[in-house]
Amino acid sequence: MPLSKVPAASLSGLVPGSNLNQVNGVHANGAIPASYVPGFIYIDSTATAVTLPASTAVTNFSRVVLQNTTPGGFVTVSTAAGDTVFWDGGPVTSFPLPYKAVIELMQCVGGWLVCNKSLNTQSGSILQVVQTVNSTPWSSTATNSWVSTGIQAVITPSSANSKILVTISLATGQSATNWGTFWGVKRNGVSIGGGQSFYGAPSNVWVGTDSYASDCLLYGLTQSHIDSPNSTSAVTYLLCNYGEGNTAYLNRGANANSGVASSTAVSSITLMEIAG
């Protein structure tokens, strides 16, 4: 059955934020009762998780309507043992329900089928934000290769149509040589974003610096990229460095003995899921 986005109000007469018992069924926080009068159940998801009743405990083709009303939060929807939800990318045993999402599920053989869903948000809306902040000084002397800084952020998109806005904010330094040092991001081990290779520099560079004998300062660098992971599984974005024979520093300058070059700072990677 093809999935379709519909206005929340058209889901069996459900109007978000109105009477919880408006739809024929019961109101529950946390676990949905395993036995209930067949019909619609409206979940005011103030809990962090809900569990669908076992498909064997309900009348065939009965329906469940879920809505997450927790601002800025996700509710994890899980199935009973042996059941699955037939979602966008295939059968799953759990999925995240973002804020303002309204999902209608129909009981079927082996679990639940998504009949209608509405994020209840316009394309371009921010659905969730994940950020990793790191203040630990780091350095690398790697030459002509991308190396991991160990700084990463993980996000699980609520839809395969979502975009992920990836932003890095770096405090960097490098040793005093006539070579550059470059920074980029890998998604699940594959370089993304950045420019093409040019004049000896690698491809997929987001930002970089070049240093000379008298220049050992601490630099602040920021760059963003809109990525399309096309997935509802966990996606890892990892900050990486590429050197040309010098020493690259993160969260500190190259000169540990004087002035701003000896300062320490913080770097971060921020992920925002954008509704498609």
C-alpha positions as CSV (number, residue, x, y, z in Angstrom):
1,M,0.0,0.0,0.0
2,P,1.6,3.3,-1.0
3,L,2.2,5.8,1.8
4,S,0.7,9.3,1.6
5,K,1.0,12.4,3.6
6,V,-2.4,13.8,4.8
7,P,-3.5,16.6,7.0
8,A,-3.6,15.5,10.6
9,A,-7.3,16.6,10.8
10,S,-8.3,14.0,8.2
11,L,-7.1,11.1,10.2
12,S,-10.5,9.7,11.3
13,G,-11.5,13.2,12.5
14,L,-8.6,13.6,14.8
15,V,-7.8,17.2,15.5
16,P,-4.4,17.6,17.2
17,G,-4.6,19.1,20.7
18,S,-8.4,18.5,21.1
19,N,-10.4,16.1,23.2
20,L,-8.3,13.0,23.9
21,N,-11.3,10.8,23.7
22,Q,-12.6,12.3,20.5
23,V,-11.6,9.2,18.5
24,N,-13.4,6.0,19.4
25,G,-11.0,4.3,21.8
26,V,-8.9,5.0,24.8
27,H,-6.3,7.5,25.9
28,A,-3.0,6.1,27.2
29,N,0.4,7.3,28.2
30,G,3.3,4.8,28.0
31,A,2.1,1.3,27.0
32,I,-1.0,0.9,24.9
33,P,-3.3,-1.6,26.7
34,A,-3.0,-5.1,25.2
35,S,-6.7,-5.5,25.2
36,Y,-9.1,-2.7,24.2
37,V,-12.3,-2.1,22.4
38,P,-11.4,-2.4,18.7
39,G,-11.2,1.0,17.1
40,F,-9.0,4.0,17.2
41,I,-6.5,4.7,20.0
42,Y,-5.1,8.2,20.4
43,I,-1.8,8.4,22.3
44,D,-0.9,11.7,23.9
45,S,2.8,10.8,23.9
46,T,4.0,12.5,27.0
47,A,6.1,9.4,27.7
48,T,9.4,8.5,26.1
49,A,8.1,5.3,24.6
50,V,4.9,3.4,23.7
51,T,4.4,-0.2,22.9
52,L,1.8,-1.4,20.3
53,P,-0.5,-4.2,21.5
54,A,0.2,-7.7,20.1
55,S,-1.5,-8.1,16.7
56,T,-2.9,-11.4,18.0
57,A,-4.8,-9.5,20.7
58,V,-6.7,-7.2,18.5
59,T,-9.4,-7.5,15.9
60,N,-8.1,-7.8,12.3
61,F,-7.9,-4.5,10.5
62,S,-8.4,-2.4,13.7
63,R,-6.4,0.8,13.8
64,V,-4.2,2.8,16.1
65,V,-3.5,6.5,15.8
66,L,-0.4,7.9,17.4
67,Q,0.5,11.6,17.9
68,N,3.6,12.9,19.6
69,T,2.8,16.1,21.6
70,T,6.1,16.4,23.4
71,P,7.8,19.6,22.0
72,G,11.3,18.9,20.6
73,G,11.2,15.2,21.7
74,F,11.0,11.8,20.1
75,V,8.9,9.0,21.3
76,T,10.1,5.4,20.5
77,V,7.3,3.2,19.2
78,S,7.9,-0.5,19.6
79,T,6.0,-3.6,18.6
80,A,5.1,-6.6,20.8
81,A,7.3,-9.7,20.5
82,G,6.9,-11.3,17.1
83,D,5.3,-8.3,15.4
84,T,6.7,-5.7,13.0
85,V,5.6,-2.4,11.6
86,F,5.8,-2.2,7.8
87,W,7.5,1.2,7.4
88,D,9.1,3.1,4.5
89,G,12.2,1.0,4.1
90,G,10.7,-2.3,5.2
91,P,9.6,-4.1,8.4
92,V,10.9,-2.7,11.6
93,T,10.3,-3.5,15.3
94,S,10.6,0.1,16.5
95,F,10.8,3.6,15.0
96,P,11.1,7.2,16.3
97,L,8.0,9.4,16.3
98,P,9.0,13.1,16.0
99,Y,7.2,16.0,17.6
100,K,3.9,16.7,15.9
101,A,3.9,13.5,14.0
102,V,0.6,11.7,13.5
103,I,0.7,8.1,12.4
104,E,-2.2,5.8,11.6
105,L,-1.4,2.0,11.8
106,M,-3.7,-0.8,10.7
107,Q,-3.4,-4.3,12.2
108,C,-2.4,-7.0,9.7
109,V,-0.8,-10.4,9.6
110,G,2.5,-10.3,11.5
111,G,2.1,-6.8,12.9
112,W,1.0,-3.3,11.8
113,L,0.8,-1.5,8.4
114,V,1.4,2.3,8.1
115,C,-1.8,3.6,6.5
116,N,-1.3,7.3,6.8
117,K,1.3,9.6,8.3
118,S,1.7,13.3,8.7
119,L,4.7,15.0,10.2
120,N,2.3,18.0,10.6
121,T,5.1,20.2,9.6
122,Q,6.0,22.0,6.4
123,S,9.0,21.0,4.3
124,G,12.1,22.7,5.7
125,S,11.0,22.4,9.3
126,I,13.7,21.3,11.9
127,L,12.7,17.9,13.3
128,Q,15.6,17.2,15.6
129,V,19.0,18.5,16.6
130,V,22.1,16.5,17.7
131,Q,25.4,18.1,18.7
132,T,28.7,16.8,19.9
133,V,31.1,19.3,21.6
134,N,34.7,18.4,22.3
135,S,37.4,20.3,24.2
136,T,40.2,17.8,24.3
137,P,43.4,18.9,22.5
138,W,44.2,16.7,19.5
139,S,47.0,16.5,17.0
140,S,48.1,14.5,13.9
141,T,51.2,14.3,11.8
142,A,49.5,12.1,9.1
143,T,50.7,12.9,5.5
144,N,48.5,12.9,2.4
145,S,45.6,10.9,4.0
146,W,42.4,11.5,5.8
147,V,42.5,10.5,9.5
148,S,39.8,10.5,12.2
149,T,39.7,13.0,15.0
150,G,37.3,10.8,16.9
151,I,34.8,13.6,17.1
152,Q,31.4,12.4,15.7
153,A,27.7,12.8,16.0
154,V,25.0,10.2,15.3
155,I,21.5,10.9,14.1
156,T,18.5,8.6,13.2
157,P,16.4,10.4,10.5
158,S,12.6,10.0,11.1
159,S,12.1,9.8,7.3
160,A,14.2,8.7,4.3
161,N,13.2,12.0,2.6
162,S,14.8,14.1,5.3
163,K,17.9,16.2,4.8
164,I,20.6,16.6,7.4
165,L,22.3,20.0,7.9
166,V,25.8,19.2,9.0
167,T,27.8,22.1,10.6
168,I,31.3,22.0,11.9
169,S,32.8,24.7,14.1
170,L,36.5,24.2,14.7
171,A,39.4,25.7,16.8
172,T,42.5,24.6,14.9
173,G,46.2,25.3,14.6
174,Q,49.2,23.8,12.7
175,S,52.9,23.7,12.8
176,A,55.0,26.4,11.1
177,T,55.6,24.9,7.7
178,N,54.8,25.9,4.1
179,W,52.0,23.3,3.9
180,G,48.3,23.3,4.6
181,T,46.0,21.2,6.8
182,F,42.5,20.4,5.8
183,W,39.3,19.4,7.5
184,G,36.3,17.4,6.2
185,V,33.5,15.1,7.3
186,K,32.7,11.4,6.5
187,R,29.2,9.9,6.6
188,N,29.4,6.3,7.7
189,G,33.0,6.2,6.5
190,V,32.5,8.0,3.1
191,S,33.7,11.6,2.5
192,I,30.9,14.0,1.7
193,G,30.6,17.7,0.8
194,G,33.5,20.0,0.1
195,G,35.3,20.9,-3.1
196,Q,37.2,19.1,-5.8
197,S,40.9,18.3,-5.7
198,F,42.9,21.3,-6.8
199,Y,46.7,22.0,-7.0
200,G,47.6,19.1,-4.8
201,A,44.9,19.5,-2.2
202,P,42.5,16.6,-1.7
203,S,38.9,16.6,-2.6
204,N,36.0,16.8,-0.1
205,V,37.8,19.6,1.8
206,W,35.3,21.7,3.9
207,V,37.8,24.2,5.4
208,G,41.6,24.5,5.7
209,T,44.6,26.7,6.7
210,D,48.1,27.4,5.4
211,S,50.9,28.3,7.8
212,Y,54.3,29.9,7.5
213,A,57.3,30.3,9.9
214,S,55.8,33.1,12.0
215,D,52.2,31.9,12.0
216,C,51.3,29.4,14.7
217,L,48.0,30.9,15.8
218,L,44.6,29.4,16.8
219,Y,42.0,29.7,14.0
220,G,38.2,29.5,14.2
221,L,36.7,27.8,11.2
222,T,33.0,27.0,10.4
223,Q,31.4,25.3,7.5
224,S,28.0,23.6,6.7
225,H,26.7,21.1,4.2
226,I,23.2,19.7,3.5
227,D,23.4,16.0,3.2
228,S,20.8,13.4,1.9
229,P,21.5,10.1,3.6
230,N,18.2,8.6,2.3
231,S,17.9,6.4,5.4
232,T,15.9,5.9,8.6
233,S,18.8,4.0,10.3
234,A,21.4,5.6,12.5
235,V,23.9,7.8,10.5
236,T,27.3,8.7,11.8
237,Y,29.1,11.9,10.8
238,L,32.8,12.0,11.7
239,L,35.2,14.9,11.6
240,C,38.5,14.1,9.8
241,N,41.8,15.8,9.1
242,Y,44.1,15.7,6.1
243,G,47.7,16.9,6.5
244,E,50.6,17.6,4.1
245,G,53.6,16.8,6.3
246,N,53.0,19.2,9.1
247,T,51.3,18.8,12.5
248,A,47.6,19.6,12.7
249,Y,46.1,20.7,16.0
250,L,42.5,20.8,17.2
251,N,41.3,22.7,20.2
252,R,44.7,24.3,20.6
253,G,47.3,26.3,18.7
254,A,50.7,25.0,17.6
255,N,52.8,27.2,20.0
256,A,52.2,26.1,23.6
257,N,54.4,28.8,25.1
258,S,53.0,32.2,24.2
259,G,49.9,34.2,23.6
260,V,46.8,33.1,21.7
261,A,48.7,30.3,20.1
262,S,48.8,28.5,23.5
263,S,45.1,28.9,24.1
264,T,42.7,26.0,24.2
265,A,39.2,26.0,22.9
266,V,36.3,23.8,21.8
267,S,35.1,22.3,18.5
268,S,31.7,20.9,17.6
269,I,29.7,19.0,15.0
270,T,26.0,19.8,14.8
271,L,23.3,17.8,12.9
272,M,19.8,19.1,12.1
273,E,17.2,16.9,10.5
274,I,15.1,19.0,8.0
275,A,11.7,17.7,6.9
276,G,11.7,16.9,3.2
